[in-house]
């Protein structure tokens, strides 16, 4: 009889980063909320620059935990050069470095219709 081992999925919230250590608090809060709501899901954060950890370090940590599928969620409101060029290039390098893993790069969070609607509701004061 074959012992089937299931491998968890992981999610990485990917943000730009800042020299200000307080800048990351909202990203960390989203990750914490996800962990509370989905305790079986491995949720991590990674940053492009100026803030640790970076994306390769985070992927390595998830790989060591047995993750074989990683969903990368760019926590950008708009799609600039980082989301359009830098991040896909980073993910391409990761697919080469970790052929045993699969990577799902989704659209920037700010492009999601639910986020647009939520920001509009917050701006008019209908969400507290």
N, C-alpha and C positions, 0 to 999 in steps of 0.2 A: 504494500500500500504506500502510495506517495504522500508525503507530508507537504501539503500546500501551505506556503507561507504568504500571508498577505503583507503588502508593503503600504505604509501610510502615504497619503498625499500631503503635500506641503503648499503653503501659500506664503509668498514673500511680498510684503508691501514695500515698494521701491520708491524712494523719494530723492530729491536733489541733495539735501544736506545744507548745513550752515555752520559758521563759526560759533554762533550763539547756541549754547547747549539747551536752552529752553525751546528752541525752534522745533525740536523733534517730539515734544510732548503730545501734540495732537495725533501724530502718526503712531506713537506708542499707545495712546488711548484707544485708537481704532483696533490695533493688534490685541490689546487686552480684552476689549469687548468681544472680538471674534473668538478668543480663547475661552471666554466664559460661556458664550452661546454655542460653541462647537468644540467641546473638550477633546474630541477624538481627532481633531485637525491640528497639525503642527503649523503654527503661524509665526513668522519671523519678519523682521524689518531689515532693510538694507538701503544704503545710500550711495549716490554717485560720487560725491566728493565732500570733503570737509567734516564729515561725521562718520563714525564707525558704528557698525561694521559695513564693509563694502559687499557688493553682490557675490563675488567669488568666495569670500570667506563664509557668507551665509549659506551658499549652495553646498560648500564642503561640509558644513556642520549638519545640514539636513541629510546629505548623503550618508554621513556616519550614523545617522539615526534610522537608516533603512528606507528613506524616502526615494521613490523611483519616479514620481511625477510631481513637478513643481509648477504651480500657477503663479506667474509674476504679474502683479497689479501695479502699474505706474500711478502713483498718487499725485499726478499733475492735473491742474485744471485745464490747461491748454496743451496743444501739441507743438512744441518748439523743437529745436535741434536735438535736445537731449532725448526726447521721446521718439523722435522721428529717425535719428541716426545713431546716437551713442548707445542707447539701450539695445536696439536690435543687434548692433555689432557686439556688445557684451554677451548677449544671449547666444549669438552664433559661436563665439569663443567657448562658452560653457557647454554647448552641445558637442563640440569637438573634444573638450577636456573630460566630459562625463557622458560617454556614449551609452552607458547603462541607465541613464536617466532621460526622461522626456520633459520638455519645457513648453509651457503654454504661456505665451505673452499676449495679454489682453490689451484692449484699448485703454488709453488714459482715463482715469476715473471721472474727470471733468467732462468727458464726451458722452457719458451715459445719460440717457434721458431722465432717469430717476434722480440723478444728481442735479441736473439742470432744474428740474421741478422743485427739488428740496431747497436749492439756493434761492430760487425765486420766492418760495414760501417764507424762508427766513428773512429775506430782504424786505418783504412787506409786513413782516411781524406776525404771521399766522402760525409760526412754529417757535416754541420757546425752549 
